[in-house]
């Protein structure tokens, strides 16, 4: 699970690196990636959506307005 708020500069590279790491170790087919983007005011949600498209098992959670990690990670 990757919480992402105002991460437009980093989330794409992070997901690329994670994809490459899992693929190199043969774990890509058995790992689910979940990205949570709580009402981020920058392009984080759109970049995250494009980034997780490469993962076979993925979820993108949009919990609404940011109120904290306890609620956002449900």
C-alpha positions, 0 to 999 in steps of 0.5 A: 500500500502506497499512500500518496499526497502531493507526490506528483514529482515522485510517484511515477518514478517510485512505481516504475522502480517498484515494477522493475524490482518485482519483475526482476525477482519474478514477483510481479504476478503475485504482488498486489499494488494499492495506491491511495491518493486522497484528494491531492491538489496536484497531478498525483492521482492521474500519474498514479493511475498511469503508473499502476496500469503496468501492474497485473494486480492493482487498485487505486483508492480515492477516499475523498478529502484528506483527513489522515492515514488512519481513514485513508488506508481503509 
